[in-house]
Amino acid sequence: MTPPRLTIACGLVLCLLAAPSFGQSAGAVDETAARAARAQALAAKAASGAALTDAEIRELLEALPGERVDVPLVMLPVVVVDRRGRPIEDLRERDFTVLEDGRPVELTWFRRDASADLRLLLLIDASGSMRPPAAVERLRRALLPLMRRIHRKDRLRLVSFARHGDVRVHGPWTSRAMLTLRRVLEIPRGGRTAIADALVEAAGMLPRAPVDRQAIVLVSDGVDNASRESFAAVIDAARAVETPVYVIAVGGQGRRIAAERTPDGPLAALRAIARETGGRFFVASDPAAAAEAARRIEDDLRHQYWLAFRPSRPPDGRFRRLEVRLARPGLTARTRSGYR
């Protein structure tokens, strides 16, 4: 397997960097143009396949935040909370230590942009078990509090899934939260559920670069009875996702998620997806629980850090476990469990 790569396109953004804004002094314009020229040179170097130093990678990522560059990096979205579960937002790069298979690695890049917007991909279960009116109403109640928290500059994209191969995109990225909710409720439903199959496909729809504070929000009743993969393959699929997955379980009480695939109970697969990707698992059992889930998801993402490092060894297909340690006591970091 090829090493993780962050792909960055440079063109229009470089031109924009070089263009003077209203009120800029001549010196500021010259400095902006110089930075743009330097970033363009680094982007061309990366595109040619030449190796960039860590300092050059850092310079390029900072010059083109959220754009696309081809450099071999492992990207880690990280959320840090205190003992009461409150997000911590004042940490610096020196407060983080990343371990790969127990060995510290040197960070190449660190970012915490308080002004970054949210980018949420809503992955909605559209199987037959979600067809009854009561199930649709549970879905509406589960998502309404989250939609109310979407800001004007945030972005949503709606994707539904059912049987294997039946993953559908419902429109482009949008900031119209209530329109998105209406589209959720209008999705045709039927067939069996293939959660694992949909997860991998949906993850590919998000940019690998930290354009915004991004996540997948997976909403399902947890009845996975059509995936071709075993439960172990569900875990593998989750580990391949580089974005946190926040799971909201709606209904399905007393039923099982493919019993032969979930050794620890009916919601084990959904819990595992959240755990392996650094997300969270919620059961929207009532409006209060749905509101709490929405609050926690927003709190996490609006206080998200991004770390990046070079893999310590060439790729060999093995899973490499990751751990994030913090210099400040009493804090917990949550991120993806590892990568291949």
Stockholm file with secondary structure:
# STOCKHOLM 1.0

chainA/1-340         MTPPRLTIACGLVLCLLAAPSFGQSAGAVDETAARAARAQALAAKAASGAALTDAEIRELLEALPGERVDVPLVMLPVVVVDRRGRPIEDLRERDFTVLEDGRPVELTWFRRDASADLRLLLLIDASGSMRPPAAVERLRRALLPLMRRIHRKDRLRLVSFARHGDVRVHGPWTSRAMLTLRRVLEIPRGGRTAIADALVEAAGMLPRAPVDRQAIVLVSDGVDNASRESFAAVIDAARAVETPVYVIAVGGQGRRIAAERTPDGPLAALRAIARETGGRFFVASDPAAAAEAARRIEDDLRHQYWLAFRPSRPPDGRFRRLEVRLARPGLTARTRSGYR
#=GR chainA/1-340 SS CCCCCBCCCCSHHHHHHHSCCTTCCHHHHHHHHHHHHHHHHHHHHHHTTCCCCHHHHHHHHHHSTTSCCCBCCEEEEEEEECTTSCBCCCCCGGGEEEEETTEEECEEEEECCTTCCEEEEEEEECSGGGCSHHHHHHHHHHHHHHHHTCCTTCEEEEEEECSTTCEEECSSCBSCHHHHHHHHHHSCCCSCCCHHHHHHHHHTTSCSSCSSEEEEEEEECCCCCCCSSCHHHHHHHHHHCCSCEEEEECCCTTCCSCGGGCTTCTTHHHHHHHHHHTCCEEECCSHHHHHHHHHHHHHHHHTCEEEEECCSSCCCSCCEEEEEEESSTTCEEECCCEEC
#=GC SS_cons         CCCCCBCCCCSHHHHHHHSCCTTCCHHHHHHHHHHHHHHHHHHHHHHTTCCCCHHHHHHHHHHSTTSCCCBCCEEEEEEEECTTSCBCCCCCGGGEEEEETTEEECEEEEECCTTCCEEEEEEEECSGGGCSHHHHHHHHHHHHHHHHTCCTTCEEEEEEECSTTCEEECSSCBSCHHHHHHHHHHSCCCSCCCHHHHHHHHHTTSCSSCSSEEEEEEEECCCCCCCSSCHHHHHHHHHHCCSCEEEEECCCTTCCSCGGGCTTCTTHHHHHHHHHHTCCEEECCSHHHHHHHHHHHHHHHHTCEEEEECCSSCCCSCCEEEEEEESSTTCEEECCCEEC
//
